[in-house]
Amino acid sequence: MTHPLITFLKTPMAAPETRTLRRMRRLWMALCWSLALAVLLLPLLKVLLGPWAAFPALLLTAAVVLHGFIYFRAKARADDAFGLEVRP
């Protein structure tokens, strides 16, 4: 007889990643890396764009927040549906 805690720990807690969720996760990570790059290159952007140098970082920040909200909501829905699924 296996202890219930051991059984619980062996149970997968997240849904298998679909192609769409994988694409969304990779896009979110790319947006995060792009935002980090935009912040690191801010001195160069300041020379090139002048007072508009922070605009790319601002747009990327908005994109990261919006896409992150959509992605994490979709991921949570997939995980909840997976958790409610009856498995043998």
Number of C-alpha atoms within 10 A of each C-alpha: 3 6 7 9 9 9 9 10 9 9 10 11 12 14 15 12 13 11 9 11 16 14 13 19 18 12 16 22 14 13 19 18 14 17 21 15 12 20 17 12 13 17 14 13 18 13 11 11 14 11 10 11 19 16 13 17 19 14 11 18 17 13 16 21 14 12 17 19 13 13 20 15 12 15 20 13 13 17 18 14 13 16 15 8 9 7 6 3
